[in-house]
Amino acid sequence: MKRSIIILLIVILCLVIGGIIFGVYYKSLGKNQTSSNSGPTINITYQNLASELSKTSIVKAIPKDSSIALKIGEKEYILENDGIREGKIDSDITITLPGKYIEGLTNKNLCSVIQKANNNGDLGFDTTLSKVSLAWKFKSMYNYRSCFGF
């Protein structure tokens, strides 16, 4: 009886310490990673969206075996770890923004534009994954959870 209580306490202690280490690690990774901080601010248009947003840290954080469909207005883009291209795909996540959000979008404010759309009730977010699967598969994007209101 005493032995099982001691083992249980050790397991709980290990989980608490692991949680603290995990939290500190991800907190340190997340500082100022929501945009491309170097270089000039470039206004995004439909013509340069793929090339400019491909350089941002949020796109680079997409897991290698995953894709995100981004629908802005009538255009559709495929976001993957190695960049963005125009097209359609069955993806793990689909994000939908009305076309009006392309105005004011720059290479440095993707996260804040998504937050604004979410606050205005204009953000569409759809996934075929469960919450647990989504969290595990996209753990590399943990630092950007506030962009989507999580």
Order of alpha helices (4+ residues) and beta strands (2+ residues): alpha-alpha-alpha-beta-beta-beta-beta-alpha-beta-alpha
